[in-house]
Amino acid sequence: MKNIHKAFLGIAALMLMFSCSNDDGGGTGTANLEVIGIWDLAQVDVSSAQDIDMDGTSSTNLMNELDCISGTLLIDGDMVWTFEQTGINITAITNGQFVAQCSGSVAATGAWSSSDTEVILQGSSLLGTLTIDGDQLIKDIGDDLPGIQSYVYVRRAQ
């Protein structure tokens, strides 16, 4: 009877070891530690060029049109991220023109995980999943004006 119990425990332990692998979709797997650092907001892209600052030059990057936009994302080695960014309100005027204004700030924090191609920021409906593209993290939203196409963050030089 003792041998049957030992055999059963051995088989159960083996089954448990092989059924809990990192590729089962339930775990975070190994983190891409290259994303650890400070990332600054570099672009807030919209679907069509606008001249919001009325300087005669239109841009699809609202950061070229509004000096008040800024944002910082910190991804740390403790698998925690923090974020603060200017809120932006965009309103349609007429003839495909829009007005954009800075409106306070948005802040969030949470846990993160990553792969070779993306960073998943848990706890943020604004950021969610970012695509890794070299030294850029990109949040592709894809909305037409008055929505945002994408947010692009660049790694801060160390």
C-alpha positions in Angstrom: 0.0 0.0 0.0 2.9 2.4 0.8 4.3 1.8 -2.7 1.0 2.7 -4.3 0.9 6.0 -2.4 4.5 6.8 -3.3 3.9 6.0 -7.0 0.7 8.0 -7.0 2.4 11.0 -5.4 5.3 10.7 -7.9 3.0 10.7 -10.9 0.9 13.6 -9.5 4.1 15.7 -8.9 5.3 15.0 -12.5 1.9 15.9 -13.9 1.9 19.2 -11.9 5.4 20.1 -13.1 4.6 19.6 -16.8 1.1 21.2 -16.7 2.4 24.5 -15.5 4.6 25.9 -18.1 5.2 29.6 -19.1 3.6 29.0 -22.6 0.2 28.2 -21.3 -1.1 31.8 -21.6 -1.8 32.1 -17.9 1.5 33.4 -16.8 3.5 36.5 -17.7 6.5 34.4 -18.9 9.9 36.1 -18.9 10.0 39.9 -18.9 11.8 41.9 -21.6 14.1 43.8 -19.2 15.2 46.1 -22.0 12.0 48.1 -21.4 13.0 49.1 -17.9 13.7 52.9 -17.7 12.1 56.3 -18.2 10.1 56.9 -21.3 9.0 60.4 -22.4 6.0 61.2 -24.5 7.3 62.4 -27.9 4.3 62.3 -30.2 0.5 62.5 -29.8 -0.6 61.7 -33.4 -4.0 62.6 -34.9 -5.5 61.5 -38.2 -5.2 64.7 -40.2 -2.8 67.7 -39.8 -4.0 70.6 -37.8 -2.7 74.1 -37.2 -4.0 74.5 -33.6 -1.4 77.1 -32.6 -2.2 79.2 -35.8 1.5 79.5 -36.8 0.8 78.6 -40.4 2.2 75.1 -40.1 0.0 72.1 -39.7 1.1 68.9 -38.0 -0.4 65.5 -37.2 1.7 65.5 -34.0 -0.2 67.6 -31.4 3.0 68.1 -29.5 4.1 70.4 -32.3 0.9 72.4 -31.9 0.5 72.6 -28.1 3.4 73.4 -25.8 1.5 72.2 -22.7 1.5 68.5 -23.6 4.0 66.3 -21.7 4.1 62.8 -20.3 6.5 60.4 -18.6 6.3 56.6 -18.1 8.5 54.9 -15.6 8.9 51.1 -16.0 11.0 49.7 -13.1 12.7 46.5 -12.3 10.2 45.6 -9.6 7.6 45.0 -12.3 5.7 48.2 -11.4 5.1 51.1 -13.7 4.0 54.7 -13.0 2.7 57.3 -15.4 1.7 60.9 -15.6 0.6 62.7 -18.7 -1.3 65.8 -19.8 -4.9 65.3 -20.5 -6.0 66.5 -24.0 -9.5 67.5 -25.1 -10.2 67.7 -28.8 -13.4 69.3 -30.2 -14.6 69.7 -33.8 -15.0 73.2 -35.1 -15.9 73.3 -38.8 -14.6 72.1 -42.2 -12.4 69.3 -40.8 -10.8 71.7 -38.2 -10.5 71.0 -34.6 -9.4 72.7 -31.4 -7.3 70.9 -28.9 -6.6 72.0 -25.3 -4.6 70.6 -22.4 -6.8 69.6 -19.5 -5.1 68.7 -16.3 -3.2 65.5 -16.0 -3.8 61.8 -16.0 -1.8 59.6 -13.6 -1.8 55.8 -13.1 0.3 53.0 -11.7 0.2 49.2 -11.9 2.1 46.0 -12.7 3.7 45.3 -16.0 4.8 42.3 -18.1 6.4 42.2 -21.5 7.6 40.1 -24.4 9.9 40.9 -27.3 7.2 42.9 -29.1 5.0 44.4 -26.4 4.6 45.8 -22.9 1.4 45.2 -21.0 0.6 47.8 -18.4 -2.0 46.4 -16.1 -4.3 48.9 -14.4 -4.5 51.6 -17.2 -7.3 51.9 -19.7 -5.3 54.7 -21.5 -2.1 52.8 -22.0 -2.9 49.1 -21.8 -0.6 47.4 -24.3 2.3 49.2 -26.0 4.2 47.9 -29.0 8.0 47.9 -28.7 9.6 49.5 -31.8 13.4 49.9 -31.1 13.7 52.8 -28.6 10.0 53.6 -28.9 6.9 52.4 -27.1 3.8 53.0 -29.2 0.1 53.0 -28.1 -1.8 52.6 -31.4 -5.4 53.7 -30.8 -6.3 54.3 -34.5 -9.2 56.8 -33.8 -9.9 59.5 -36.3 -10.3 63.1 -35.1 -11.6 64.1 -32.6 -9.8 61.0 -31.3 -6.1 60.1 -31.1 -4.3 57.9 -33.6 -1.3 57.0 -31.3 0.9 58.0 -28.5 4.7 57.5 -29.0 7.1 57.3 -26.0 10.9 57.4 -26.4 13.5 56.2 -24.0 15.1 58.9 -22.0 18.9 59.1 -22.5 20.7 57.9 -19.5 
